[in-house]
Amino acid sequence: MKLGIISALDLEIELLIEKLIIKKKSIIAGFHFFESNYNGIDIILAICDVGKTNSASCTQILINNFKITHIINLGVGGSLRKNISKHDLVISDGLSHHDVRKTQMINRFPFQLIFKPSEYLKNLAIESAKNINKNYHVGKIVSGEAFVTDIELREKIIAEHDPACVEMEGSSVAHVAYINNVEFLVIRSISDYACEGTKLNSDIIRKASENGVELLWEMLNNLNNFY
C-alpha cells in the first residue's frame, strides 16, 4: 500500500503533519506534498487548496508522480441533516457532484452518478471511529465549487441528493480516483450547517479538524492489522 492523504487547507491536516516524520517536501504545479513513512506504510500528504478543480488536479498528480494505491480526502464540511452536529464525523458511502446535472453524470464519461468508496477503507474508518468513541455517520457526501450559505441552494441539494453533508472537494477526488482505479475514501468533520450567515475562520476550521485527524491517526495505527 502507498497512501495519499489530501486536504484543501493546511489547517485541516497540520495536526497530522506534526505527528509524522516528514522525509521530503516538494511543490508540484503549486501544490505542496509531504512524504513520510509510518508503520511501514509510505504516506504522501498533499494540500490542494479549495475547490473541485484544485482537488482533481492535485489528486491526479498524487497518482501520476507518487504512484499511490489508496487515497483519503480529509477535511471539514457542512451538515445537511438535523442529527449531524458540529464536530461529528461523516464517513462517505458515496460521493456525487451537486453542481453537475444528473443526466450528464450518467450519460457522459465516466458514466457515474455516485462514486462508491473503498469498502476496506470505509470499514476501517468505522471501526476506528468506534475505537476512539467519536460520533460518526455513514452517508453520501456531495461537492460543488460554491461554498453553500444560501438556503434555497441548501434545500435544492437536500431534495436532489439527500446527502449527509456538503463540501467542495470530495466528489472530484473520488472522480479522479475512480477513473484511475485507485481506492479512495472521503471523511468530513462538521464545521457548520451550510446555512445563511455561515462564516468560517481559522479557529473554527482548526477545531473542527481535530476529530478528523484523530480518526485518521487511529486508522493509520490499524492499517496493517485491518488490511
Contacts in CASP RR format, 6 or more apart in sequence:
PFRMAT RR
TARGET T0000
AUTHOR 0000-0000-0000
METHOD contacts of the structure
MODEL  1
MKLGIISALDLEIELLIEKLIIKKKSIIAGFHFFESNYNGIDIILAICDV
GKTNSASCTQILINNFKITHIINLGVGGSLRKNISKHDLVISDGLSHHDV
RKTQMINRFPFQLIFKPSEYLKNLAIESAKNINKNYHVGKIVSGEAFVTD
IELREKIIAEHDPACVEMEGSSVAHVAYINNVEFLVIRSISDYACEGTKL
NSDIIRKASENGVELLWEMLNNLNNFY
1 41 0 8 1.000
1 42 0 8 1.000
1 69 0 8 1.000
1 70 0 8 1.000
1 223 0 8 1.000
1 227 0 8 1.000
2 41 0 8 1.000
2 42 0 8 1.000
2 44 0 8 1.000
2 66 0 8 1.000
2 67 0 8 1.000
2 68 0 8 1.000
2 69 0 8 1.000
2 70 0 8 1.000
3 41 0 8 1.000
3 42 0 8 1.000
3 43 0 8 1.000
3 44 0 8 1.000
3 68 0 8 1.000
3 69 0 8 1.000
3 70 0 8 1.000
3 71 0 8 1.000
3 72 0 8 1.000
3 223 0 8 1.000
4 43 0 8 1.000
4 44 0 8 1.000
4 45 0 8 1.000
4 46 0 8 1.000
4 62 0 8 1.000
4 66 0 8 1.000
4 68 0 8 1.000
4 70 0 8 1.000
4 71 0 8 1.000
4 72 0 8 1.000
5 13 0 8 1.000
5 16 0 8 1.000
5 43 0 8 1.000
5 44 0 8 1.000
5 45 0 8 1.000
5 46 0 8 1.000
5 71 0 8 1.000
5 72 0 8 1.000
5 74 0 8 1.000
5 216 0 8 1.000
6 45 0 8 1.000
6 46 0 8 1.000
6 47 0 8 1.000
6 48 0 8 1.000
6 55 0 8 1.000
6 58 0 8 1.000
6 59 0 8 1.000
6 62 0 8 1.000
6 71 0 8 1.000
6 72 0 8 1.000
6 73 0 8 1.000
6 74 0 8 1.000
6 169 0 8 1.000
6 173 0 8 1.000
7 13 0 8 1.000
7 45 0 8 1.000
7 46 0 8 1.000
7 47 0 8 1.000
7 48 0 8 1.000
7 73 0 8 1.000
7 74 0 8 1.000
7 75 0 8 1.000
8 47 0 8 1.000
8 48 0 8 1.000
8 49 0 8 1.000
8 50 0 8 1.000
8 51 0 8 1.000
8 54 0 8 1.000
8 55 0 8 1.000
8 75 0 8 1.000
8 168 0 8 1.000
8 169 0 8 1.000
9 47 0 8 1.000
9 49 0 8 1.000
9 50 0 8 1.000
9 75 0 8 1.000
9 205 0 8 1.000
10 17 0 8 1.000
10 32 0 8 1.000
10 47 0 8 1.000
11 202 0 8 1.000
11 205 0 8 1.000
11 206 0 8 1.000
11 209 0 8 1.000
12 74 0 8 1.000
12 75 0 8 1.000
12 76 0 8 1.000
12 205 0 8 1.000
12 209 0 8 1.000
13 45 0 8 1.000
13 47 0 8 1.000
13 74 0 8 1.000
13 75 0 8 1.000
13 209 0 8 1.000
13 213 0 8 1.000
14 206 0 8 1.000
15 209 0 8 1.000
15 210 0 8 1.000
15 213 0 8 1.000
16 45 0 8 1.000
16 74 0 8 1.000
16 213 0 8 1.000
16 216 0 8 1.000
16 217 0 8 1.000
17 34 0 8 1.000
17 45 0 8 1.000
19 217 0 8 1.000
20 34 0 8 1.000
20 36 0 8 1.000
20 38 0 8 1.000
20 43 0 8 1.000
20 45 0 8 1.000
21 36 0 8 1.000
21 37 0 8 1.000
22 34 0 8 1.000
22 35 0 8 1.000
22 36 0 8 1.000
23 35 0 8 1.000
23 36 0 8 1.000
23 37 0 8 1.000
24 34 0 8 1.000
24 35 0 8 1.000
25 32 0 8 1.000
25 33 0 8 1.000
25 34 0 8 1.000
25 35 0 8 1.000
26 32 0 8 1.000
26 33 0 8 1.000
26 35 0 8 1.000
27 33 0 8 1.000
28 61 0 8 1.000
28 65 0 8 1.000
29 57 0 8 1.000
29 61 0 8 1.000
31 46 0 8 1.000
31 47 0 8 1.000
31 48 0 8 1.000
31 49 0 8 1.000
31 54 0 8 1.000
31 57 0 8 1.000
31 58 0 8 1.000
31 61 0 8 1.000
32 46 0 8 1.000
32 47 0 8 1.000
33 44 0 8 1.000
33 45 0 8 1.000
33 46 0 8 1.000
33 61 0 8 1.000
33 62 0 8 1.000
33 66 0 8 1.000
34 44 0 8 1.000
34 45 0 8 1.000
34 46 0 8 1.000
35 42 0 8 1.000
35 43 0 8 1.000
35 44 0 8 1.000
35 66 0 8 1.000
36 42 0 8 1.000
36 43 0 8 1.000
36 44 0 8 1.000
36 45 0 8 1.000
37 43 0 8 1.000
38 220 0 8 1.000
39 220 0 8 1.000
39 221 0 8 1.000
39 223 0 8 1.000
39 224 0 8 1.000
40 224 0 8 1.000
41 220 0 8 1.000
41 223 0 8 1.000
41 224 0 8 1.000
43 220 0 8 1.000
44 62 0 8 1.000
44 66 0 8 1.000
44 68 0 8 1.000
46 58 0 8 1.000
46 61 0 8 1.000
46 62 0 8 1.000
47 58 0 8 1.000
48 54 0 8 1.000
48 55 0 8 1.000
48 57 0 8 1.000
48 58 0 8 1.000
48 59 0 8 1.000
48 169 0 8 1.000
50 168 0 8 1.000
50 169 0 8 1.000
51 144 0 8 1.000
51 145 0 8 1.000
51 168 0 8 1.000
51 169 0 8 1.000
51 172 0 8 1.000
52 97 0 8 1.000
52 143 0 8 1.000
52 144 0 8 1.000
52 145 0 8 1.000
52 168 0 8 1.000
52 169 0 8 1.000
52 170 0 8 1.000
52 171 0 8 1.000
52 172 0 8 1.000
53 145 0 8 1.000
53 172 0 8 1.000
54 169 0 8 1.000
55 73 0 8 1.000
55 168 0 8 1.000
55 169 0 8 1.000
55 170 0 8 1.000
55 172 0 8 1.000
55 173 0 8 1.000
56 172 0 8 1.000
56 173 0 8 1.000
56 175 0 8 1.000
56 176 0 8 1.000
59 71 0 8 1.000
59 172 0 8 1.000
59 173 0 8 1.000
59 176 0 8 1.000
59 177 0 8 1.000
60 176 0 8 1.000
60 180 0 8 1.000
62 68 0 8 1.000
62 71 0 8 1.000
63 71 0 8 1.000
63 176 0 8 1.000
63 177 0 8 1.000
63 180 0 8 1.000
63 182 0 8 1.000
68 182 0 8 1.000
69 182 0 8 1.000
69 183 0 8 1.000
70 118 0 8 1.000
70 121 0 8 1.000
70 182 0 8 1.000
70 183 0 8 1.000
70 184 0 8 1.000
71 173 0 8 1.000
71 177 0 8 1.000
71 182 0 8 1.000
71 183 0 8 1.000
71 184 0 8 1.000
71 185 0 8 1.000
72 121 0 8 1.000
72 184 0 8 1.000
72 185 0 8 1.000
72 186 0 8 1.000
72 187 0 8 1.000
72 216 0 8 1.000
72 219 0 8 1.000
73 169 0 8 1.000
73 170 0 8 1.000
73 173 0 8 1.000
73 174 0 8 1.000
73 184 0 8 1.000
73 185 0 8 1.000
73 186 0 8 1.000
73 187 0 8 1.000
74 187 0 8 1.000
74 209 0 8 1.000
74 212 0 8 1.000
74 213 0 8 1.000
74 216 0 8 1.000
75 167 0 8 1.000
75 169 0 8 1.000
75 187 0 8 1.000
75 188 0 8 1.000
75 189 0 8 1.000
75 209 0 8 1.000
75 212 0 8 1.000
76 167 0 8 1.000
76 188 0 8 1.000
76 189 0 8 1.000
76 190 0 8 1.000
76 191 0 8 1.000
76 192 0 8 1.000
76 200 0 8 1.000
76 205 0 8 1.000
76 208 0 8 1.000
76 209 0 8 1.000
77 90 0 8 1.000
77 165 0 8 1.000
77 166 0 8 1.000
77 167 0 8 1.000
77 188 0 8 1.000
77 189 0 8 1.000
77 190 0 8 1.000
77 191 0 8 1.000
77 192 0 8 1.000
77 194 0 8 1.000
77 208 0 8 1.000
78 148 0 8 1.000
78 165 0 8 1.000
78 166 0 8 1.000
78 167 0 8 1.000
78 188 0 8 1.000
78 190 0 8 1.000
78 191 0 8 1.000
78 192 0 8 1.000
78 193 0 8 1.000
78 194 0 8 1.000
78 198 0 8 1.000
79 85 0 8 1.000
79 86 0 8 1.000
79 88 0 8 1.000
79 164 0 8 1.000
79 165 0 8 1.000
79 190 0 8 1.000
79 192 0 8 1.000
79 193 0 8 1.000
79 194 0 8 1.000
80 154 0 8 1.000
80 157 0 8 1.000
80 158 0 8 1.000
80 163 0 8 1.000
80 164 0 8 1.000
80 165 0 8 1.000
80 166 0 8 1.000
80 194 0 8 1.000
81 137 0 8 1.000
81 164 0 8 1.000
81 165 0 8 1.000
83 137 0 8 1.000
84 90 0 8 1.000
84 137 0 8 1.000
84 164 0 8 1.000
84 165 0 8 1.000
84 190 0 8 1.000
85 135 0 8 1.000
85 190 0 8 1.000
86 190 0 8 1.000
86 191 0 8 1.000
86 192 0 8 1.000
86 193 0 8 1.000
86 208 0 8 1.000
87 135 0 8 1.000
87 189 0 8 1.000
87 190 0 8 1.000
87 207 0 8 1.000
87 208 0 8 1.000
87 210 0 8 1.000
87 211 0 8 1.000
88 134 0 8 1.000
88 135 0 8 1.000
88 136 0 8 1.000
88 137 0 8 1.000
88 189 0 8 1.000
88 190 0 8 1.000
88 211 0 8 1.000
89 129 0 8 1.000
89 134 0 8 1.000
89 135 0 8 1.000
89 136 0 8 1.000
89 137 0 8 1.000
89 187 0 8 1.000
89 188 0 8 1.000
89 189 0 8 1.000
89 190 0 8 1.000
89 211 0 8 1.000
89 212 0 8 1.000
89 215 0 8 1.000
90 136 0 8 1.000
90 137 0 8 1.000
90 138 0 8 1.000
90 139 0 8 1.000
90 141 0 8 1.000
90 164 0 8 1.000
90 165 0 8 1.000
90 187 0 8 1.000
90 188 0 8 1.000
90 189 0 8 1.000
90 190 0 8 1.000
91 122 0 8 1.000
91 125 0 8 1.000
91 126 0 8 1.000
91 129 0 8 1.000
91 136 0 8 1.000
91 137 0 8 1.000
91 138 0 8 1.000
91 139 0 8 1.000
91 185 0 8 1.000
91 187 0 8 1.000
92 117 0 8 1.000
92 122 0 8 1.000
92 138 0 8 1.000
92 139 0 8 1.000
92 140 0 8 1.000
92 141 0 8 1.000
92 170 0 8 1.000
92 174 0 8 1.000
92 185 0 8 1.000
92 186 0 8 1.000
92 187 0 8 1.000
92 188 0 8 1.000
93 116 0 8 1.000
93 117 0 8 1.000
93 122 0 8 1.000
93 138 0 8 1.000
93 139 0 8 1.000
93 140 0 8 1.000
94 114 0 8 1.000
94 115 0 8 1.000
94 116 0 8 1.000
94 117 0 8 1.000
94 139 0 8 1.000
94 140 0 8 1.000
94 141 0 8 1.000
94 174 0 8 1.000
95 114 0 8 1.000
95 115 0 8 1.000
95 117 0 8 1.000
95 140 0 8 1.000
95 141 0 8 1.000
95 142 0 8 1.000
95 143 0 8 1.000
95 170 0 8 1.000
95 171 0 8 1.000
95 173 0 8 1.000
95 174 0 8 1.000
95 175 0 8 1.000
95 186 0 8 1.000
96 105 0 8 1.000
96 113 0 8 1.000
96 114 0 8 1.000
96 115 0 8 1.000
96 140 0 8 1.000
96 142 0 8 1.000
96 143 0 8 1.000
96 161 0 8 1.000
96 163 0 8 1.000
96 171 0 8 1.000
97 105 0 8 1.000
97 142 0 8 1.000
97 143 0 8 1.000
97 144 0 8 1.000
97 171 0 8 1.000
97 172 0 8 1.000
97 175 0 8 1.000
98 142 0 8 1.000
98 143 0 8 1.000
98 144 0 8 1.000
98 157 0 8 1.000
98 160 0 8 1.000
98 161 0 8 1.000
98 163 0 8 1.000
98 166 0 8 1.000
98 171 0 8 1.000
99 143 0 8 1.000
99 144 0 8 1.000
99 145 0 8 1.000
99 146 0 8 1.000
102 113 0 8 1.000
102 160 0 8 1.000
105 111 0 8 1.000
105 112 0 8 1.000
105 113 0 8 1.000
106 112 0 8 1.000
106 113 0 8 1.000
110 175 0 8 1.000
110 178 0 8 1.000
110 179 0 8 1.000
112 175 0 8 1.000
112 178 0 8 1.000
114 140 0 8 1.000
115 171 0 8 1.000
115 174 0 8 1.000
115 175 0 8 1.000
115 177 0 8 1.000
115 178 0 8 1.000
115 184 0 8 1.000
117 174 0 8 1.000
117 183 0 8 1.000
117 184 0 8 1.000
117 185 0 8 1.000
117 186 0 8 1.000
118 183 0 8 1.000
118 184 0 8 1.000
118 185 0 8 1.000
120 183 0 8 1.000
120 226 0 8 1.000
120 227 0 8 1.000
121 183 0 8 1.000
121 184 0 8 1.000
121 185 0 8 1.000
121 219 0 8 1.000
122 138 0 8 1.000
122 185 0 8 1.000
123 226 0 8 1.000
124 219 0 8 1.000
124 222 0 8 1.000
124 223 0 8 1.000
124 226 0 8 1.000
125 136 0 8 1.000
125 185 0 8 1.000
125 187 0 8 1.000
125 215 0 8 1.000
125 219 0 8 1.000
126 136 0 8 1.000
126 138 0 8 1.000
127 222 0 8 1.000
127 226 0 8 1.000
128 215 0 8 1.000
128 218 0 8 1.000
128 219 0 8 1.000
128 222 0 8 1.000
129 136 0 8 1.000
129 215 0 8 1.000
129 218 0 8 1.000
130 136 0 8 1.000
131 218 0 8 1.000
131 222 0 8 1.000
132 214 0 8 1.000
132 215 0 8 1.000
132 218 0 8 1.000
134 211 0 8 1.000
134 214 0 8 1.000
134 215 0 8 1.000
136 215 0 8 1.000
137 164 0 8 1.000
138 164 0 8 1.000
139 163 0 8 1.000
139 164 0 8 1.000
140 161 0 8 1.000
140 162 0 8 1.000
140 163 0 8 1.000
140 164 0 8 1.000
141 163 0 8 1.000
141 164 0 8 1.000
141 165 0 8 1.000
141 166 0 8 1.000
141 167 0 8 1.000
141 170 0 8 1.000
141 171 0 8 1.000
141 186 0 8 1.000
141 188 0 8 1.000
142 157 0 8 1.000
142 161 0 8 1.000
142 163 0 8 1.000
142 165 0 8 1.000
142 166 0 8 1.000
142 167 0 8 1.000
142 171 0 8 1.000
143 166 0 8 1.000
143 167 0 8 1.000
143 168 0 8 1.000
143 169 0 8 1.000
143 170 0 8 1.000
143 171 0 8 1.000
143 172 0 8 1.000
144 166 0 8 1.000
144 167 0 8 1.000
144 168 0 8 1.000
144 171 0 8 1.000
145 168 0 8 1.000
146 153 0 8 1.000
146 168 0 8 1.000
147 168 0 8 1.000
147 198 0 8 1.000
148 154 0 8 1.000
148 157 0 8 1.000
148 166 0 8 1.000
148 194 0 8 1.000
148 198 0 8 1.000
149 194 0 8 1.000
149 195 0 8 1.000
149 196 0 8 1.000
149 197 0 8 1.000
149 198 0 8 1.000
150 196 0 8 1.000
151 195 0 8 1.000
151 196 0 8 1.000
154 166 0 8 1.000
154 194 0 8 1.000
154 195 0 8 1.000
157 163 0 8 1.000
157 166 0 8 1.000
165 188 0 8 1.000
165 190 0 8 1.000
165 194 0 8 1.000
166 194 0 8 1.000
167 188 0 8 1.000
170 186 0 8 1.000
173 184 0 8 1.000
173 186 0 8 1.000
174 184 0 8 1.000
174 186 0 8 1.000
177 183 0 8 1.000
177 184 0 8 1.000
178 184 0 8 1.000
187 212 0 8 1.000
187 215 0 8 1.000
187 216 0 8 1.000
189 208 0 8 1.000
189 209 0 8 1.000
189 210 0 8 1.000
189 211 0 8 1.000
189 212 0 8 1.000
190 208 0 8 1.000
191 200 0 8 1.000
191 204 0 8 1.000
191 205 0 8 1.000
191 208 0 8 1.000
192 198 0 8 1.000
192 200 0 8 1.000
192 204 0 8 1.000
END
